[in-house]
Amino acid sequence: MPRGFYSRQQIAQIAENVLGAPLRGGSQQGIDAVSAIPNYQVGSRLMIGARVFHYAKAGGSLIPDMGAKVKNPQDVSQEVLGAAATKGDTSLVLTLDNTDGPSYNGLLPADYLKGGYVVVFPAAGNKAFVRGILSNTAVTVNPGTATFTVTLDAPIPLNLTMADKAEAMASPYACVAPNTATKLQDNLCTSIGVPTVPAVSGDYLWLQTWGPCWVAPHAGLGTGASNRAAYFVGDGALTDEADATPVEQIAGFVLANDKGGGQGAPFVMLMIDP
């Protein structure tokens, strides 16, 4: 291949990074639509001008002007590995506790963790390492602890034994919810994007994660001199630093105030996931 030219695979990767990763048999889904079935890989990225969106599954009723939160905590708690592994392997056998999984019952659908991450803690004092998850086998029965296999996006850097431990999370877009529907206390759950349309549990939709956006603001946002920073509060609205006590999640910054003052920030530059 001549120098300077991209391979077909590289072109496909570039296209998916701009237009989303479509599923076989899926249909084109714009930011104005919801779907009862997935048309793209969860977590897919879509770019429209200066704005970036990510594809998500709703785990509760969402509205467009409030941040949607990651509903679940880590799907796989810290447990010993289910099998030894050799340096260079691209899969790991993990252990699932009987309260792990997206329904907290010790069960795990196939490929639910796709797009998520696993962190491994070697017992011998080596530093922990993180890998992306490309796929996972299902757990359909869990008598207390069960094992399953994850395929990784890169080889592991050292030999591992069953004394080593690991924990994992699904894609943050695998299940998003309003503040009233999160598993943990709402102040322990992160706003991951702003819905582009209303949605109910089970719907697939696009969340805006970057670029010019409007999110329901508290009155003080952007009204003070040099008051530019925007923070998510518990319900997914935006506030300013003076009202962010304790310090809330950074959402971005005020982009344009109304010329008459009063309302501080009709537009913000959202800065969650580019």
N, C-alpha and C positions, 0 to 999 in steps of 0.2 A: 504494500500500500504506500503511495507517495507520501513523503513527509508533509505534515500540515493538514492532511485530510483525516476526518473522523471515520471510524468504523461504523457499520450499520448498528451495532449494539450501542455504541457511544451516542449516535444520533437519537436512538430510541430512548436512552436514558435522559438526554437533554430535553426531548419532547415531553417525557413524563414529568420532568421537573417543572415544566411550564404549564402543561395541559392536564396533569393528573395521570395516574396509572389505571387505565380502564380494565375492567374484568371481562373475560371472555363471555360474550352474550349480553353484556351490559349495554345500556343506552347512554347517549350524551345527556348529562344533567347539569344545567346551569345553576348559578347562585340563587336564582329565583324559585327553585323547585326543591321539594322533598321527595323521597322515594321510599316505598316499603321494602324494597330489596336493594342491595348494594350494587352500584354501577361502577365503582372504583375501589381500589384498595383503601381501607381505612388509613388515614394519615396522608393520603395523596395530596400533593401540592398543586395549586392552580394559581397562575399569575395573570392579573388583568391590570394593565397599566402599572401604577405604583402600588397596587394593592395585592396582597397575597392571602390565599385561602387554603384551608386544609379540610379534607373530607372526614366526617365524623359520624358516629352513631349516637342518637339521643337515648338517654336513660331516664328521661323525665320530660316534662313540658317546658319548652324553651321559647323565649321571646327575643326579637332582634336587637333590642337596645340595652340588654344586660349581659354581662359576661357569663358564659357557660363554664361550669366547673368539672374537673376530673372527678367522677362519681366515686370510684373505688380506691382504696389504699392499694399497696402492693398486692398483686394477685398471688404471689408465691413468697411466703415468709422464709426467714433464714433457717435452713435445715441442712443436714449433712447431704453430700452427694449420694445418688443412688447407685453409682458404679465408678470405678476408677477410670481415668482417662490418660492418654499419652500425649506428650508435647506434639503439637502439630495437628491434633484432632480438630474437626470442625463440628462436633456435636458433643453434648453433655447429657448425662442422665441426672435429672433433678428429683427431689423429693417434695411431694405435695402434702401438706398437713390437712387434717379433716375439716378445718374451717377456712382453708384457702380457696382460691378460685373466684370467678366473677359473681357467683351466687353464694359464696361463703360456706359451701357445703362439702368441700373437698373434691369437687368434680371440675373438670376442665375440658371445654370443647377443643377439638382439633384446630390448630392454627389461631387460637384466640390470642396468643402472645405474639403473633407475627407483627413486626414493627416495634416491638418492645425491646427490653434490655435485661441482661442478666449480669450480676456482679458476683465474682467468685472470691472467697476469702481463704487462701491457702493456710493450712494449720502450721506449716513449718516456718512462719515468720516472713514469707515473701509478701510483697505488697499486693493488695487486691487489684483485680483487673475487670474491665467491662467489655462485653461483646453485644452486638445487636442480634436479635432473634429473627430468623427467616421463616421458621415453622416450628410447630410443636405437635407431638402426638397427643391423643385424647386420654383423659382419665374418666372412665365411666362408672367405676366402682372404687370406693375408698373406705377400707375397713378401719382406718386410723391414720395411716400414712400410705401413700402410693408413689410410684415412680413413673416418670415420663421422660421423653427425649426432646431436646431442643436442638435445632440446626442453627449454627452460628454464622455470622457474616465474615469471620476471620478465624484462623487457627488459634488454639490456646498456646500460651508461651512456655508452659512447663508441665511436667507430669503431675497428675492429681490422684489423690486416694480418697477413700470413703470417710476419712477423717476431716477432709476439707468441706467447707460450707458454701452455700450459694443462696441468693434470693433473686427474685425477678419481678418485673412489672410489664404489663401490656402496653401497647401504644397509648399515650395519653388521650388519643382521640377515639379509643375503642368504646368508651361509654362516658358521655358528658351529660350533665344534669344541672338544673337550677339549684340555688343554694339550699332549698328546702328538701332536696332529695339526695344529698350526698350521704355516704356511709358513715364517715367520721363527722366530728363537729365541723361546721362550715368554715370556721377560721383555720382549719387544718387542711383545707381543700383548695387547690389552685384554679384560678380562672385561666382557661386555655384558649379561649377565642370568643368572638361575638357572633351569634347566629345571624345569618342573612335573611332568614324567613322563620315564621313560627313553626314549631315541630313538636311532636309528642313522642313518648317512649317507643322505641323501635324504628323510628324514622332515620333515614340517612340524609345528611345535608352538608352544606359547606359552612365553615366558620371562618370569619375574617381574623387573621392573626397578625397582620402587618399593614401599615399604610394609613392614609387618611380615612377616618372613621368617625361615627357619632355614637356615643354611649351615654346613657342617662347620667347626668352629673349632679353632684351636690352643689348647692348654691355658691359656695366659696371657690370652686375650682376655677383658677385662672383670673380671679378678680383682683388679687393683691399685686403690688409692684413686683415684677420679676417672678411671679408665681406661675411657673410653667409646668412643673412635674405633675403627672396624673397617676393616681394609685387606685387599684381595685379595693373596694370594701366588701364586707361579707356577702351582700346580696348581689354583687356583680356590677354595681354602679361605680362611678368614679368620684374621687375626692382629691383634695389637695394635701400637701405635706402637713400643714397645721392640724388637719383633722385626722390624719393617718396615725392614730395612737392605739395600740402599738404600731410600729411601721408596717404598713400593708404591702401588698404585692405591687411592684412597679408595673404600670400599664403602658406608659409612654409619656408624651408631653403635649401641652396645649399647642394646637397648630394655628387656630384663627379664632379670635374673640369677636363677638358681635360688636359692631361699630358704635353702638349706643351704650356699651358697658352693660351693667346689669347682669344678664346671663354671661357667665365667664367663658364657657368653652363649648360652643356648638360643634366644633371639630377638634379632634385630637389626632396625633400621629401614634397609631397603635404599634407597639413594639414587643410582641410576644414571641413569634416564630417566623423568621424571614423565609 
